[in-house]
Amino acid sequence: MRSRKFAVRAGAALAAVTAAAGMVVAVTGQDREATVASAGARTEPDRSEQAGAVLQDRVTKVRAEHKLPGMVGMVRDGDSVRYAAAGHGDMFRRVPADPKAKFRIASNTKAFVATVLLQLEAEGRLSMNDTVDRWLPGLVAANGNDGRKITIRQLLNHTSGIPDYLNDLWISGNYVADINPAQRWDPRTLVKAGTSKRSLAEPGTEYNYSNTGYTLAGMIIQTVTGRHPSAEVRTRIIEPLGLTDTTYPESDPRLYGNWLHGYFTIRDISFSNVQILNAAGAIVSTQADLADFTRALASGRLLAPAQQRQLQQVVSAEKPYGLGVAVMQTRCGTAWTHNGAALGYFSTWFTSPDGKQQAVTAVNRYNLLPSKTDGAVTTAALDAFCALKGK
C-alpha cells in the first residue's frame, strides 16, 4: 500500500465544466435515488440551483461509470443548499444512499487537528517552530529521522521527511484485513514503524505526505493539554460549531445512527479500526457538518489572524499544501480543499476563501488500491463548486 493514496489529489481533478441546467428533481429507479434540499432566499440568477443540477449529473454518472455502491454530494451558496445522491447506502438491503448520513472522513481529520494546534499557539502554549523533541523527547531518533530538527509546522505541512507508517506491511496488512477492528494501537508503535524507514528528506526541504506526522501532532496535543486530541477537537471545534453529527472516536470501530455502509470490494467494512488512523484520520462526520467546519475555518471563526495566515502558507505552487488544508488555484479561482480515504470511504471538499461557498462529495467504497474513482469524485465536487461561480 502506498501512502499517496491518502494524499490530496485535487490538482488532478481539474476538468472542463459540462453545462447543466434546470431544477434538480428526484430520480427514481432500481439503483439510484436523488435527494435535493434547499434553504434560504434565492438569488438572481440562482447559481445554487444550477450547481445542484451539475452536482446531481456528476454524482449519477460517477456512481454508474465506476460501479460504486453509492455516492452523495452537497453544494451550498450562503444559505442555499442542494443535495444529490445515487445508488445505495446499504447495497445488500437496497437502502438508498442518504446525503445526510454519516461516513468516515479519514484524512479530512487533519484540518481539525491542525486547527487545534494553531489555537494552542495563539494561546501561547506552543509554537509552530517548536521541535518535535521539545514535546516528545527522544521519540523520533532513528534512521535519519531527527525530532531535534523537525518542527510542528513541518509535521502539519508534510515536510518533516518522516515516512508514512501506512507503508509498513504489518500495519497496513492488519488494517486491510480488519480481522480485529477493536485491536489497540499505541501511537508510539505507529511512529516507530514510520521511523524504522530512512528519512525521505531533510526537514523543510521536500513535501512527502505522511500520516506519521499527524500521529505525532496528536501526541503533541495530548502532551501540551493533558487530554486526548479527540477531547480538544470536541471542545474547541465540534461543540462550539454545533456539529452534532461529528465524532472523533478514540477506539470504538462502530458507527451509530444514520450512516453509509462502507465497502472494500463487496465486503461491508464499515466497522474498521480507528486507532490506526487516529489523529491522521479517525473522525466521522456528514457532508453538512464538514461544510460547516470548512466554512468556519475559511471565514476566520476558528483562528486568530496570525494563525489564519499560517494555515494558508503552502509549501509551494506545485505542492499547494498549508497546515491541514490545500489552498489551490482552480479554473474558477482560489479554493481550499482536502480529501480523505479510508477503508470503504472516499470524500473530498472545496470551499471558497471567504467560506461562503462549499461543495462536498463522498462515496462508500474504497479499496486502497490504484483507482481513477477518487479523481472522478473530486472532479464532481469541483464541477459543482465552479458552477456556483458560473464557470
C-alpha positions in Angstrom: 0.0 0.0 0.0 1.3 3.4 -0.8 0.5 6.4 1.4 0.0 8.6 -1.5 -3.5 7.1 -1.7 -4.3 9.2 1.3 -2.9 12.4 -0.1 -4.6 15.4 -1.6 -5.3 14.8 -5.4 -7.4 17.8 -6.1 -4.8 19.1 -8.6 -5.6 16.1 -10.9 -9.3 16.9 -10.8 -9.3 20.0 -13.0 -11.6 19.1 -15.8 -13.8 21.1 -18.2 -17.3 22.1 -16.9 -20.2 20.4 -18.6 -23.2 22.7 -18.7 -26.2 21.6 -16.7 -29.5 23.5 -16.2 -32.9 23.2 -14.7 -34.3 22.2 -11.4 -32.9 19.1 -9.6 -35.6 16.6 -9.1 -35.8 13.2 -7.5 -34.7 10.5 -9.9 -36.4 7.1 -9.5 -35.2 3.7 -10.5 -34.0 0.5 -9.0 -30.4 1.6 -8.5 -30.5 5.3 -7.7 -32.1 8.0 -5.7 -31.6 11.7 -5.9 -32.3 13.9 -2.9 -32.5 17.6 -3.1 -32.9 20.2 -0.4 -32.7 23.9 -0.3 -32.9 26.6 2.3 -32.8 30.4 2.4 -33.6 33.1 -0.1 -33.0 32.8 -3.8 -30.6 35.0 -5.6 -30.8 36.0 -9.3 -29.5 34.1 -11.1 -29.9 31.1 -8.7 -26.5 29.7 -9.0 -27.0 27.1 -6.3 -29.9 25.6 -8.3 -27.7 25.4 -11.4 -24.8 23.9 -9.3 -27.2 21.4 -7.8 -28.1 20.2 -11.3 -24.4 19.9 -12.2 -23.8 18.0 -9.0 -26.6 15.5 -9.5 -25.5 14.9 -13.0 -21.9 14.2 -11.9 -23.0 12.1 -8.9 -25.2 9.9 -11.1 -22.6 9.4 -13.8 -19.6 8.8 -11.5 -21.6 6.2 -9.5 -22.6 4.4 -12.7 -19.3 4.6 -14.5 -17.3 3.4 -11.5 -19.8 0.8 -10.4 -20.0 2.2 -6.9 -22.5 1.1 -4.2 -23.4 4.7 -3.6 -22.4 8.4 -4.0 -23.6 11.5 -2.3 -22.9 15.2 -2.8 -23.7 18.6 -1.4 -23.3 22.2 -2.7 -24.0 25.4 -0.8 -24.0 29.1 -1.6 -24.6 31.1 1.5 -27.8 29.6 3.0 -28.9 27.9 -0.2 -28.2 24.2 -0.2 -28.6 21.4 -2.7 -28.0 17.7 -2.0 -27.5 14.9 -4.5 -27.4 11.1 -4.2 -27.2 7.9 -6.4 -27.2 4.3 -5.5 -27.2 2.7 -2.1 -26.1 3.5 1.4 -26.6 -0.2 2.2 -26.3 -2.2 -1.0 -27.3 -5.5 0.5 -30.6 -4.2 1.9 -31.0 -1.9 -1.1 -31.3 1.2 1.1 -30.9 4.4 -1.0 -27.8 6.5 -0.3 -28.7 9.4 2.1 -26.7 12.6 1.5 -27.2 13.5 5.2 -25.8 10.2 6.5 -22.6 9.9 8.5 -19.4 8.5 7.0 -15.7 8.2 7.9 -14.0 11.4 6.6 -10.5 9.9 7.0 -7.7 12.4 6.2 -10.1 15.4 6.3 -9.5 14.9 10.1 -6.1 16.6 9.5 -7.7 20.1 9.2 -9.3 19.6 12.6 -6.0 18.6 14.2 -4.0 21.4 12.6 -6.7 23.9 13.8 -6.3 22.7 17.4 -2.5 23.1 17.3 -2.8 26.6 15.8 -5.3 27.6 18.6 -2.8 26.4 21.2 -0.2 28.5 19.5 -2.5 31.6 19.7 -2.8 30.8 23.5 0.9 30.9 23.9 1.1 27.2 24.8 3.3 26.1 21.9 4.8 27.4 18.7 4.7 26.1 15.2 8.5 26.4 15.3 8.8 24.1 18.3 10.7 20.9 17.5 9.1 17.5 18.0 11.8 16.8 20.6 10.6 19.8 22.6 7.4 17.9 23.4 8.2 14.3 22.7 11.9 14.0 23.6 13.7 11.1 22.0 10.7 9.6 20.3 11.9 10.5 16.7 15.5 9.4 16.6 16.2 6.7 14.1 17.3 6.3 10.5 18.0 10.0 10.0 14.6 10.9 11.4 15.6 13.5 14.0 13.0 15.1 16.2 15.5 17.8 17.2 15.3 19.2 13.7 11.7 18.7 12.8 9.1 21.4 13.7 5.4 21.1 14.4 4.9 23.2 11.2 6.8 20.6 9.2 4.6 17.8 10.6 1.5 19.6 9.5 2.6 20.6 6.0 4.2 17.2 5.3 7.8 18.4 5.0 9.1 16.5 8.0 10.8 13.8 5.9 9.3 11.1 8.2 8.0 8.1 6.2 4.3 7.1 6.4 3.7 4.2 8.8 1.0 3.0 6.4 3.8 1.9 4.1 4.6 -0.7 6.8 3.2 -4.0 5.6 2.4 -5.3 9.1 0.3 -2.2 9.9 -1.3 -1.8 6.5 -2.0 -5.6 6.4 -3.7 -5.5 9.7 -5.8 -2.6 8.7 -6.9 -4.0 5.4 -7.6 -7.5 6.8 -9.7 -5.8 9.5 -9.9 -9.1 11.5 -9.9 -7.3 14.8 -11.3 -3.7 14.4 -11.1 -3.2 18.2 -7.3 -4.0 18.3 -5.5 -1.4 20.3 -2.7 0.5 18.6 -0.3 2.7 20.7 0.6 5.8 18.6 4.2 5.2 19.6 4.0 1.9 17.7 2.8 3.7 14.6 5.6 6.3 15.0 8.2 3.6 15.4 7.0 1.9 12.2 7.3 5.2 10.3 10.8 6.0 11.7 12.0 2.4 11.1 12.5 3.6 7.5 15.2 6.1 6.4 14.2 9.7 6.4 12.9 10.8 3.0 14.4 14.3 3.0 15.9 16.9 5.2 13.2 18.6 7.3 11.6 21.5 5.4 13.1 20.7 2.0 10.6 18.4 0.4 6.9 17.5 0.5 6.1 13.9 1.4 2.6 13.1 2.6 2.9 11.3 5.9 0.2 10.1 8.4 3.1 9.6 10.9 3.4 13.4 11.1 -0.2 13.8 12.2 0.1 10.9 14.7 2.9 12.9 16.2 0.8 16.1 16.1 -1.9 14.3 18.1 0.6 13.2 20.6 1.9 16.8 21.0 -1.7 18.0 21.6 -2.0 15.4 24.4 1.3 16.3 25.9 0.5 20.0 25.9 -3.1 19.8 27.2 -3.1 16.6 29.1 -6.1 15.4 27.1 -6.6 13.1 24.2 -6.7 15.1 20.9 -10.3 13.9 20.5 -11.3 15.8 23.6 -9.6 19.0 22.3 -11.3 18.7 18.9 -14.6 18.2 20.6 -14.5 21.1 23.0 -12.7 23.5 20.6 -14.4 22.8 17.3 -17.3 20.2 17.4 -19.3 21.7 20.3 -18.8 25.4 19.5 -19.8 24.9 15.9 -22.7 22.7 16.8 -21.5 19.8 14.7 -24.0 17.3 16.2 -23.3 14.6 13.7 -19.5 14.7 14.0 -17.5 12.5 16.4 -13.8 11.6 16.9 -13.8 8.1 18.2 -10.8 7.1 20.2 -11.2 3.4 19.9 -14.8 2.4 19.1 -14.9 1.0 15.5 -18.7 1.1 15.3 -20.9 3.7 13.5 -24.1 5.0 15.1 -27.4 6.4 13.9 -27.8 7.1 10.2 -24.6 6.1 8.4 -23.4 5.0 5.0 -22.2 1.4 4.9 -18.6 1.4 3.5 -17.3 -1.4 1.3 -14.0 -2.9 0.5 -14.7 -4.6 -2.9 -18.1 -6.1 -1.9 -17.3 -6.6 1.8 -19.1 -4.4 4.3 -16.1 -2.9 6.1 -17.9 -0.1 7.9 -16.6 -1.1 11.3 -12.9 -0.7 10.8 -10.0 0.1 13.2 -9.9 3.8 14.1 -6.7 3.8 16.2 -4.6 3.0 13.2 -5.7 6.3 11.7 -6.1 8.2 15.0 -5.2 12.0 14.6 -4.5 11.3 11.0 -8.0 10.2 10.0 -10.4 8.9 12.7 -13.2 11.5 12.5 -16.8 10.5 11.5 -19.0 13.3 10.1 -21.6 14.3 7.5 -21.4 16.4 4.4 -23.3 19.2 6.1 -21.0 19.2 9.2 -17.9 19.0 7.1 -19.2 22.0 5.1 -20.0 23.9 8.3 -16.5 23.3 9.6 -14.7 24.3 6.5 -16.9 27.4 6.3 -15.9 28.4 9.8 -12.3 27.7 9.2 -12.0 29.6 5.9 -14.0 32.6 7.3 -11.7 33.0 10.3 -14.1 32.0 13.0 -11.7 29.4 14.5 -8.3 31.1 14.3 -6.7 34.4 15.2 -5.4 36.3 12.2 -1.8 35.3 12.6 -2.7 31.7 12.8 -5.1 32.0 9.9 -2.2 33.3 7.8 0.0 30.4 8.8 -2.8 27.9 7.9 -2.7 29.1 4.3 1.1 29.2 3.8 1.6 26.5 1.3 4.7 24.5 0.6 4.9 25.6 -3.0 2.8 26.4 -6.0 3.4 22.8 -7.2 2.5 21.4 -3.7 -0.2 23.8 -2.5 -0.5 22.3 1.0 -0.7 24.5 4.0 -1.4 23.3 7.5 -4.0 20.5 7.2 -5.6 22.1 4.1 -4.6 22.7 0.5 -5.1 26.2 -1.0 -5.0 25.8 -4.7 -5.8 27.7 -7.9 -8.7 26.1 -9.9 -10.2 27.2 -13.1 -12.8 29.2 -11.1 -10.3 30.9 -8.8 -8.7 30.1 -5.4 -10.2 27.3 -3.4 -9.5 25.5 -0.2 -9.7 21.7 -0.4 -8.7 18.3 1.0 -9.8 14.8 0.7 -9.9 11.7 2.9 -9.5 8.0 2.1 -10.1 5.1 4.5 -11.4 1.6 4.1 -14.8 1.8 2.5 -14.9 5.6 2.1 -13.5 8.4 0.0 -14.6 12.1 0.3 -13.5 15.5 -0.8 -14.5 19.1 -0.3 -13.9 22.6 -1.7 -14.7 25.9 -0.1 -14.2 29.5 -1.2 -11.6 31.5 0.8 -14.4 33.6 2.4 -16.3 30.4 3.4 -19.5 31.4 1.6 -19.5 28.5 -0.9 -18.9 24.8 -0.5 -19.1 21.6 -2.4 -18.7 18.1 -0.9 -18.8 14.6 -2.4 -18.4 11.2 -0.9 -18.6 7.5 -1.9 -18.9 4.4 0.2 -16.4 2.1 -1.4 -12.7 2.4 -1.2 -10.2 -0.4 -1.7 -6.9 1.5 -1.0 -5.7 0.4 -4.5 -4.8 2.5 -7.5 -8.1 3.8 -8.9 -9.5 6.6 -11.0 -12.5 6.8 -8.7 -11.0 9.4 -6.3 -10.2 11.7 -9.2 -13.7 11.4 -10.6 -15.2 12.0 -7.2 -13.0 15.1 -6.7 -13.9 16.4 -10.2 -17.6 16.1 -9.4 -17.2 18.3 -6.4 -15.1 20.8 -8.3 -17.5 21.0 -11.2 -20.4 21.8 -8.8 -18.2 24.3 -6.9 -17.3 26.1 -10.1 -20.9 26.1 -11.2 -21.6 28.3 -8.2 -19.4 30.8 -9.8 -20.9 30.4 -13.3 -17.8 28.6 -14.6 
